[in-house]
Amino acid sequence: MPEALRLASERATQLSVPGSHCSANRGVAGDNPRPAQTAGGANFTNSPPTSIIFSRVNRCRAIALSAEQGPCASQEVSVRTSALIHMRTTFFFFVFCFCAELSFSGTKLAPVSRDGLCVTEGAIEELPGQRLSVSVPKMRAYVNLMTPQDVEARFTYLGSTGNEARLGSGELRRQFGLKLHAQDACNLVYAMWRIEPQSKLVVSVKSNPGQHSSAECGNRGYRNVKPRRSIPVPVLHPGDTHDLRAEMSGEELKVFADNLLVWEGSVGRDAVALNGPVGIRSDNARLQIELRAELPPRPQRGHGPACRSGAGESE
């Protein structure tokens, strides 16, 4: 431990800034840093970890200056204090790096219009600007192309649909979410933002090998997936607008809410075996949606599953 303290002290005294001035009666210049950006472009302006990091670094610089420059020459900083400051700075630096990791990958997504969707249950109306409107108790849809597993919806929650419908289990739930590998009504992956009765982000896999219609599988085959790490999503109120994004690569799934990683984990091998495009789903929620998905280059685009609707396609 003494050796670690000695090295930390030497490191702290190396952080002097030429031309800086300090005063025992003034705050440290630069305690309010300019916004920092990660390599991916995510802005962490006013983010507590970032501001703390910069504040700690600047204070550490000021303390280092106290050992060398005029007005502060009388201030003595112990080895133990210098080591503590350095360790705190290092800690907050790693927090900053972790926050940078939470930002999404930044893959460019293309808007999906109503014409680009197959609506298998319920109805979706198109609004100006390629926005989508949902006002029915149950809505299920998928993109008409075989897409990569990367989809995002910027949605405004407008409240209940009024005439509400229960799930196959009998539960009454209000929710909106994204579908991945939507092979058919019996085999797909969900990332659902539950609104009521409890606000939370739930990832589930519906897997029924050999079955393809609701008449065959009903509401069987659902498996909720435990995340490797997760954080709570905001509670939704009518009028709130949020972004929900899901990226799946192999067994690994990441879900983002407002560009913040809220769910990460492995969905299992049975999910990887599924083959289908991305899509959306809602239950008992009125919504306005701007849907975007990663679309393959035009020469490589293949059609999704044949568009079918009706009771047999209910999920």
PAZA-517089 format. One line per 5 residues: for each residue x, y, z of C-alpha. Coordinates in Angstrom, 3 decimals, padded with zeros to 6 digits. Example, Ala and Ser with C-alpha at 12.3 -4.5 7.8 and 13.67 -1.06 7.14 Angstrom:
BEGIN
012.300,-004.500,007.800  013.670,-001.060,007.140
This chain:
BEGIN
000.000,000.000,000.000  002.770,002.578,000.729  004.142,001.984,-002.769  000.693,002.646,-004.294  000.410,005.860,-002.307
003.858,006.981,-003.444  002.974,006.355,-007.119  -000.354,008.128,-006.752  001.377,011.105,-005.168  003.912,011.308,-007.983
001.063,011.122,-010.492  -000.833,013.924,-008.788  002.183,016.243,-008.823  002.581,015.655,-012.559  -000.828,017.189,-013.308
000.342,020.816,-013.177  -000.979,023.184,-015.850  001.477,025.819,-017.080  000.187,029.362,-016.814  -002.577,028.530,-014.312
-003.139,030.577,-011.123  -004.724,029.534,-007.895  -005.871,031.264,-004.756  -006.863,029.977,-001.360  -009.914,032.291,-001.455
-011.243,031.395,-004.923  -012.807,028.346,-006.551  -010.811,026.370,-009.075  -011.076,027.728,-012.608  -012.622,025.254,-014.999
-014.930,023.526,-012.498  -017.696,023.920,-015.104  -016.246,022.173,-018.182  -017.542,022.401,-021.710  -019.729,019.486,-022.849
-017.834,016.254,-023.454  -018.562,013.898,-026.337  -017.738,010.281,-026.797  -016.213,008.940,-029.991  -019.712,007.866,-031.062
-021.034,011.409,-030.731  -023.109,010.932,-027.577  -023.292,014.212,-025.656  -022.905,013.964,-021.913  -023.552,017.653,-021.192
-024.625,018.125,-017.570  -024.140,014.436,-016.927  -023.160,014.045,-013.247  -020.310,011.545,-013.857  -018.711,013.823,-016.481
-018.935,017.005,-014.431  -017.567,015.238,-011.373  -014.663,013.838,-013.378  -013.666,017.216,-014.753  -014.124,018.882,-011.377
-011.921,016.298,-009.674  -009.243,016.559,-012.344  -009.150,020.351,-012.122  -008.950,020.264,-008.355  -006.174,017.728,-008.595
-004.329,020.086,-010.953  -004.791,022.951,-008.524  -003.414,020.872,-005.662  -000.447,019.872,-007.792  000.175,023.546,-008.544
000.175,024.267,-004.850  003.419,022.364,-004.515  005.160,024.497,-007.140  003.624,027.959,-007.629  003.736,031.234,-005.725
000.526,032.110,-003.852  -000.167,028.498,-002.985  003.344,027.497,-001.955  002.377,027.589,001.692  -000.280,024.903,001.223
000.910,021.391,001.994  -000.744,018.348,000.519  -000.080,015.063,002.231  000.789,011.935,000.297  -002.368,010.292,001.573
-004.581,013.148,000.334  -002.914,013.157,-003.097  -003.395,009.421,-003.371  -007.068,009.732,-002.458  -007.644,012.415,-005.087
-005.914,010.337,-007.747  -007.922,007.239,-006.858  -011.180,009.223,-006.984  -010.245,010.696,-010.361  -009.465,007.217,-011.694
-012.761,005.872,-010.368  -014.834,008.590,-012.018  -012.901,008.129,-015.257  -014.017,004.498,-015.363  -017.590,005.596,-014.596
-017.360,007.964,-017.572  -016.119,005.141,-019.829  -018.987,002.932,-018.642  -021.515,005.663,-019.471  -019.982,006.021,-022.938
-020.529,002.302,-023.457  -024.224,002.754,-022.693  -024.835,004.860,-025.787  -026.189,002.954,-028.777  -024.057,001.942,-031.721
-025.285,004.766,-033.974  -026.159,002.615,-037.021  -028.134,004.750,-039.462  -031.737,003.633,-039.698  -034.284,004.380,-042.429
-037.894,005.491,-041.883  -040.561,002.829,-042.320  -043.917,004.019,-043.691  -047.324,002.360,-043.380  -046.842,000.836,-046.836
-043.691,-000.868,-045.605  -045.552,-002.794,-042.908  -047.639,-005.925,-042.827  -050.324,-005.394,-040.168  -051.362,-008.838,-038.971
-053.778,-007.667,-036.278  -055.531,-004.387,-035.550  -054.957,-001.276,-037.642  -052.327,001.408,-038.239  -053.103,004.743,-039.844
-050.499,006.914,-041.554  -049.986,010.520,-040.510  -047.970,013.224,-042.336  -044.212,012.771,-042.191  -044.372,008.956,-042.309
-045.688,008.859,-038.770  -047.944,006.019,-037.676  -051.070,006.231,-035.531  -052.450,003.418,-033.375  -055.808,003.663,-031.603
-056.951,000.021,-031.407  -056.657,-002.314,-028.404  -054.393,-004.794,-030.220  -051.852,-004.000,-032.924  -049.301,-006.368,-034.438
-047.118,-005.588,-037.470  -043.781,-006.398,-039.070  -041.620,-004.863,-041.806  -042.262,-006.318,-045.261  -038.544,-006.925,-045.881
-036.043,-009.356,-044.412  -034.239,-006.837,-042.223  -031.205,-006.896,-039.956  -032.213,-007.068,-036.298  -031.981,-003.350,-035.526
-035.160,-001.311,-035.018  -036.138,001.934,-033.304  -039.444,003.643,-032.549  -039.841,007.221,-031.410  -043.310,007.150,-029.897
-045.722,009.437,-028.100  -047.964,007.700,-025.597  -051.485,009.179,-025.670  -053.198,007.050,-023.035  -055.668,004.193,-023.087
-057.562,003.054,-026.179  -060.738,002.982,-024.076  -062.094,-000.319,-025.347  -059.451,-002.577,-023.789  -058.646,-006.204,-024.573
-057.111,-008.817,-022.310  -054.123,-010.961,-023.232  -054.484,-014.674,-023.887  -053.504,-015.264,-020.266  -056.449,-013.138,-019.105
-054.201,-010.322,-017.852  -055.091,-006.731,-018.686  -051.886,-004.950,-019.692  -050.962,-001.702,-021.421  -047.715,-001.844,-023.382
-045.777,-001.015,-026.519  -042.721,-002.748,-027.887  -040.488,-004.018,-030.641  -040.340,-007.399,-032.348  -037.211,-009.130,-033.618
-036.851,-012.281,-035.711  -040.630,-012.152,-036.241  -040.843,-015.470,-038.051  -044.576,-015.938,-037.420  -047.220,-015.685,-034.677
-045.632,-018.559,-032.749  -041.927,-017.769,-033.026  -040.360,-014.349,-032.338  -038.573,-012.135,-029.800  -040.155,-009.194,-027.937
-038.714,-006.135,-026.198  -041.784,-004.652,-024.501  -042.099,-001.386,-022.584  -044.856,-002.200,-020.113  -046.875,000.826,-019.048
-049.539,-000.576,-016.721  -050.090,-002.156,-014.269  -046.330,-001.941,-013.688  -043.743,000.106,-015.587  -040.798,-002.023,-016.736
-038.884,-003.287,-019.762  -039.408,-006.990,-020.406  -037.685,-009.148,-023.013  -039.336,-012.437,-023.909  -038.965,-015.174,-026.499
-041.960,-016.983,-027.927  -040.758,-020.284,-029.314  -042.960,-023.072,-030.659  -040.916,-025.150,-033.125  -043.027,-026.631,-035.910
-046.009,-024.370,-035.164  -046.781,-021.248,-037.183  -050.301,-019.968,-036.473  -052.124,-018.800,-033.380  -054.534,-021.697,-033.778
-051.575,-024.032,-033.229  -049.645,-022.329,-030.436  -052.124,-019.952,-028.763  -050.326,-018.101,-025.978  -047.926,-020.952,-025.252
-044.158,-020.889,-025.627  -043.418,-017.555,-023.910  -040.193,-017.303,-021.908  -039.147,-014.115,-020.131  -035.396,-013.554,-020.338
-033.358,-012.424,-017.337  -030.949,-009.623,-018.290  -027.240,-009.600,-017.615  -027.698,-006.007,-016.537  -030.593,-003.579,-016.651
-031.903,-000.293,-015.282  -035.515,000.904,-014.853  -037.315,002.686,-017.689  -039.237,005.933,-017.070  -042.868,005.747,-015.993
-045.006,006.778,-018.978  -047.705,009.438,-018.768  -050.072,010.539,-021.554  -048.252,013.024,-023.786  -044.775,011.622,-023.049
-042.454,011.006,-026.008  -039.601,008.497,-025.840  -037.259,006.474,-028.045  -037.128,002.692,-027.834  -034.467,000.791,-029.745
-033.411,-002.858,-029.933  -030.262,-004.330,-031.492  -029.716,-008.070,-031.720  -026.513,-009.787,-032.827  -026.431,-013.558,-032.434
-027.761,-014.375,-028.974  -026.919,-010.907,-027.648  -029.673,-008.313,-027.352  -029.378,-004.672,-026.292  -032.376,-002.444,-025.653
-032.088,001.336,-025.353  -034.551,003.881,-023.994  -033.767,007.456,-025.013  -030.280,006.330,-026.126  -029.520,004.805,-022.720
-028.870,001.085,-022.392  -031.667,-000.286,-020.199  -031.441,-004.018,-020.941  -028.588,-006.270,-022.064  -028.307,-010.036,-022.142
-028.419,-013.293,-024.059  -031.779,-014.429,-025.412  -030.667,-018.023,-026.022  -030.012,-020.310,-028.957  -033.684,-020.932,-029.721
-034.094,-017.220,-030.544  -031.096,-017.234,-032.872  -032.658,-020.098,-034.848  -035.628,-017.887,-035.743  -035.681,-016.146,-039.106
-037.827,-013.092,-039.622  -037.885,-009.273,-039.866  -038.388,-006.655,-037.150  -041.755,-005.226,-036.162  -043.910,-003.540,-033.524
-046.669,-004.506,-031.108  -049.050,-002.658,-028.787  -051.775,-003.552,-026.316  -054.426,-001.077,-025.119  -052.266,001.987,-025.829
-052.971,004.926,-028.147  -049.756,005.912,-029.859  -048.117,008.012,-032.510  -044.959,006.364,-033.815  -041.998,007.181,-036.027
-040.583,003.782,-036.937  -037.044,003.284,-038.245  -035.209,000.114,-039.152  -031.899,-000.929,-040.634  -032.717,-001.847,-044.208
-030.403,-003.905,-046.432  -029.108,-002.385,-049.695  -031.758,-002.558,-052.425  -030.021,-005.274,-054.495  -029.904,-007.487,-051.386
-033.446,-006.930,-050.164  -035.630,-009.983,-049.821  -039.328,-010.055,-049.010  -040.455,-010.894,-045.500  -042.997,-013.592,-044.688
-046.151,-013.439,-046.770  -048.454,-010.803,-045.293  -051.395,-012.477,-043.584  -053.895,-011.089,-041.103  -056.722,-012.424,-039.027
-057.301,-014.475,-035.887  -054.741,-017.066,-036.966  -051.993,-014.449,-036.872  -052.726,-013.196,-033.358  -049.712,-013.343,-031.070
